[in-house]
Amino acid sequence: MIVSRNPFEQLPSLAVNPEDFDVLYSAESFRTSLLDAISKATSRIYLVALYLEDDEAGREILTALYEAKQRNPGLDINICVDWHRAQRGLIGAETSEGNSALYKAYANKYQHPIPVYGIPVRGREVFGVLHLKGFIVDDTVIYSGASLNNVYLHYHERYRFDRYHVIRHESLANSMVQFIQEEMIAHPAVNDLAGKDKPETKEIKSAIRQLRASLAQANYQFEDQPATEESVKITPLVGLGKRRNLLNQQIVKLLAAAQNEIFICTPYFNFPKALHREVKRAMKRGVKVTIVVGDKTANDFYIAPEEDFKTIGGLPYLYEVNLRRFAKANEANIAARKLSIHLWKHDNNSFHLKGIWVDKRYMLLTGNNLNPRAWSLDLENGLLIQDNYAKLTDKFEDEVSRILEHTHLICTYKQ
């Protein structure tokens, strides 16, 4: 098979057997897979998420982790969540200790405690959060944009739809664990939320600034592995801030490389200028662009008319205005079928998918929402996949068909 020039040829990567790459298609299967992996862990468990919620699903995960630790005290278990998000209640709720109270209660209840590290990306939550993704169990990486609570894990009737991928690869797992250990946990700004001597944010402001500066220069460390026609190439990427952000740079390069088609998922339609520009250029050179975004009622900030309105409930309407403006500006492309916009809506469930697929050859798995906040404020990561010999095409096409299952096509901005 002859392949065209690869713009990522010089990018270091890991060679992964396609049989060691699996796609999960539902929040429920993600939950059961994560719990199963935890129960069978033999050496290490590193979970990184924006938050681990004090609800039934969050407690189920935390209980599974603690039971694994009590069975095998030598099991290396570490949890990382956002420092600020863990110490407040839900938006609009009364002031509380937040999820950190749960972590302390569990640490006091069991003989062998598990640290839950709070990562303070900025001095205030509004200016940046831990949005890094990845659950590493032994030598397996379970990668999803999901956090850990009832809705993300489909514990009750409602679910928040995301993407879920399982990659069995020792070097990838090692690289991600090394980053967590050396760039996050080891830093003086990072503290155990389950511990007794947790400082106040104002006491560590200087350390937080140093952490952010350090994270902005950090990268995943691994040895480049030669790939064959029987393997796919995966590069873990991390980025923080507007300048010299490797993840942002590769996303722009990914869109610029498109020759035939681009498939983008985002929960909040609000592209940074650089992405908007590349999408526009792609359509101009004849690339077919498909964008899948959640209906405003499938946005996790949506507040139904019969409920008490809060300011944050205005965001879904703002994203809808952005999308309508984009569709109006590109009406000719929609009519010419150069641009397809799909709105996702399934009952009262919500939509949290993000990612890019270019020419059925390059894929980005990421928690990055592809919006200005992700582009400049939050700590983000992603896995860039080069499938030069179409080893994963069937798996990704199956995933795309599941993603489109509950969507309808926008034919005009007036819809």
N, C-alpha and C positions, 0 to 999 in steps of 0.2 A: 504494500500500500504506500503510495507516494503522498506525503503530507506537505503543506505549504510552509513558508518560513514561520518560525516560532519566535514571537517577540520576547518570550520568557526564557530563551535558550541559556542565558547567562545567570539566571536566578537559581541559587542553590536549592536542591529539593531532595526529597526522600522517595525511594522506589517502593511502591506498595502493590502487593498482589491484589488484583481486582476481586478475588474470592474473599479477601479480608476486609472488604468494604461493603457494608450493608446499609440500606435505607429503611427506616421505620416510617410508617405512614399515618400514625395516629398518636395523639397524646396518651391514650390508654396503653399502647404498646411501648411507648417511651417509659412510662411509669413502671410497668412490669419488668422491662429490660433493665432499668436502673436498679430496682430492688433485687432482681435476680443476680446481677453483677455484684452488688454489695454483699449479698449472702454467701457468694462463692469466692470472695476476695481472699488472697493468701499473703500479699505483701504490702500493698498500699492502696489508699483511696484518697484522692484529692478532688474535692468538689468546689467549683467556682461559679457563683451566680450573683446576680444583683441582690437577690434576697432569698432566704429560706424562711417561709412564713410560719407564724404561730397559728396554724389551722390543722385540720385532720391530715391532709396530705403532707404538710411540712413535718408534723410530728411523726407520721409514719416513716418518712425518710430518716429523721433524726433517731428514732427508735431503732430502726434497722442498723444504722451506723453504730449506735451504742451497744447493741446486742452483739454485733460482729467484734467490737473492741473488747467486750467482756469475755467472749469465747477465746479470743486471741489477743492478749494485751500487747503483743509485739507488732500488731498490725499498725502500720503508719497511716493514720487518718488525720486529715486536715481539711477544714472548710474555710473558704474565703467568701465574704459578702461585703457589700458596700457599708462603710463605717457609719455614714449618716442615715441611710435607709433603715439600718438595723435598730436605730435608737429613736425612732418616731413611730407613731401610729399611722394608720392609713390616712390618705388625704381627706380632710374634712372631719376626721375623728378627733376625739378628745386627746389631750396631751398624755403620753404614756411612755414607759420605758421601751416600747416597741418589742421587736422580736428578741432583743438581747435578754429580756427577762426569761424567755423560754430556754435560751442557751445556758444561763446561769442555773436554772432549776434542774436541768438535766445533769450538769456538771456536779451539782451537789447530791444528786440522787444515786449516781453510779460510782463504783469504786475506781474505775479507770476513765477519767474524763477525756473529752475530745475538744481541742481548741477550735474556736470559731473566730477567725481573724477578721477584724474590720479594716478594710482598705480605704483610707481617706485620700481620694484622688485630688480633691481640692478642699479648702477650708470650709466651704459651704456646698451643700448638695446641688443647688441650682447652677453652680459653675462647673460641675463635672462629677461623674460617678464611675464606679467600677462596672464596666459593661463587658468585661472580658468573659469569654465563654469556654466551657470544657469540663467534662467530668471524667477523670482518669481513674480507672480501676485496674490494678496490676499493669498489664501492657496494652490495655484497650482504652481508646478514647471514644467517649460518647459525646458527640458535639451537637448542641442545640442552642437556639436563642432563648429557650425557655428558662424562667426562674422556677422556684420550687414552692408551689402552693396548690390549693384545690383546683383552681381553674386551669392552670398550666398542665396539671397532671390528670385532669378529667376525673376527679375523685367523686364528684356528684354528677348532676345532669349536664351542667354547662362545661364547655372546654374552650381553651384558647389555642387555636391552631398555629402550629409552628413547624419547623423542619427538624428532623432527627436523623443523625447519621452515626454509624458505629464503625470504627476503624481499628483493626487489630494490628498494631505495629509498635514494636518496642522502642525504636529510636524516636518516633513521634511522641509517644507517651513520656519518654525520658526528657525530651526537650521541653515539653510543656510543664512537667513537674519541676525541672531545674529553674525555669523562669519563675514559677510560683515561689519556690524556696528562696532563690537568690535575689530576685528583683522586688519581691513583695514581702514575704514573711520575715525575712532577715532585717528589714529596714526598721529603724527606731520609731518611725511614725506609725507602725502597724502594731496593734495590740489585740489581745485575746478578749473578745466580748464576753466570754464565759468566765473570765478570771475575776479575782477580787479587787485587783488594783488598777482598774481601768481609768485612765486619765480623762479629763474634760478636753473637748476639742481645742479650746483656747490655750491649753497647756502645751499642745504639740503643734501649734501653727507653724513654727519655724521648720520643724521636722517634716510637716506636710508639704511645704514648699520645696524642700530638698527631695522628697519622694517624687513629686511630680516632675521635677527637673531630671531626676534619674530615670524615671519611667519613659520620659519623652525620648531618651537616647537608647533605650533598651531594645534588644532583639532576641528572638529565639536562637539558641545555639545548637548546632548539629553539624555533623559531617555530611557533605554532599555525597549522594549515592547515585551511581550510574543506573539509568533505567534501560530496560529492554523493550522490545515490541510486545512483551507479555505483561508489562507492568504499567502503572500510572504514576505520575509524579505529583507529590504533594509538598507544598511549602507553607509552613505556619508563619503567619505575619502578625505583627502587632503595631499599633499606632496610637499616638496621643498628641493632640495639638495640631495647629495649622501648618507649622513649619517642619520640613524634613520628616513627614509622616509617611513611613514606608507603605503602610496599608492603603492610605489614600492614593499614593502614587501608583500603586499596582492596580487599584480599581480604575483609575483614569486610563492607564495603559490597556487594561482589559477591554474597556469600551472602545478605545481607539483602534484596537486590533480587529474588531468585528468586520467581517467581510460579507456575511450572509444574514445572520439573525442575532438578536439580543433578547433575552428573556429576563425580566427584572421583577422581583417581588419586594414590596415595601409596605409596612403597615401604616406609615404616615407620609402622605404624598407632599414632600417638601424638599426637592433635590437641592443640594449645594450648587452654586453657580458652575463649578467645574464639571459636575455630572450633567447638569442641564445642557451645557455647551456640547459635551461629547455625544449625548443622545441626539441633539439637533444635527450635529455633523454626520452622525451615522445614518440618519434618515436621508440626509442630502446626498450621501454617496450610495444610496440604494439599499441600505441594510433594513431588514424588516425588524421592527421593534415591538415587543409585547410587554406590557406592564400590567401586573396583577396587584391590586390594592384593595384593602378592605372597604366595604360600604361604611358610611359614617356610623351606622348603628352597630357595626362590628368592631368599632374602635374601642379599646379598653378604657378610654376616657369618656365614652358616650353616656349621657344621663337621659333616661327616658322622660318624656314630657310630664308624666304623672308624678315624678320624683322631685325632691327639692333640688333646685339648680345651684351649682357651684361654679365658680369662675373657670375651673379647669375643664368643665363640660363644654366650653366654647371651642376647644381645640378641634374636635371632629368636624365642626362646621367650617373652621379655618382651612383645614386640609381639603374639604370638599370644594371650597372656593378656589384653592390652588389648582386642584385637578380640573375644575370646569374651565379656568382660565387657560390652562395648558391645552385642554382639548379644543377650545375655541381657536387658539393660535395655530393649532395643527389640524384644523378641520380638513384641509386638502389632503394631508397625509392619511388621515382616517378614511376619507373617501377613496383614496388610492390604495388602501390596505397596506400602506407602509407602516402604519401605527395601529396597534390593537390595544385597547384598554379594557381590562376585565375587572368588574367589581365583585368581590367575594361577600356572600351573605348566606349564613346557614342558621335558621331559627334565631335564637338569642345568644349564639356563641360568638366569640371574638377572633380576630385575625391578627397574627403576630409574625407572619413570614417575612424573611428577608434573604436576599441572595441574588446572584447573577449567573446566567448560563450563556456563553457566547459560542456561536457556530457549532454547538454540540461537541465542543472540544475543550473549552476552558470553563471551569465552574468555580464560583466563590461561595464557600460555606462561611457564614458570618453572623454575628449578632448585631452588626452595624445596620442601623435603620436607614442609612443613605440619606440623612438629613443634616442640616447645618450643625446641630448639637453633636451628632456622632462625628462629624468632620473636624470639629475643633475643640470640644470640651471633654468628652468621655474617653476613658481608656477602652479601646476596642481591639479585637483580634479577628482573625479569619484564617481559613485554610484554602489556599489557591491550588486547584487541581488541574493538571494538564493531562488530558486523556487523548494523547496523540494517535492512538490506534483503536479508538472507539470501543474500549473494553467496558465502559460504564454507561454507554448510551442507553441500553435497554432499561437499566435501573433508574436513570434520570428521566427517561420518557414516561416510565410508570409513575414516578413522583409527580411530574408535570400534569399528567392526566388526573391524578388525585387532587392536585391543587386547583385545577380548573373545574372540578366537578360541581362546586357550588358557586360558580360565577356566572354573570351575564355580561355580554359584550356591549360596550358603549358605542353607539353608532353616530351620536351627535352630542355636542356639548349641552344641548337643550334638555337632554334626558334628566 
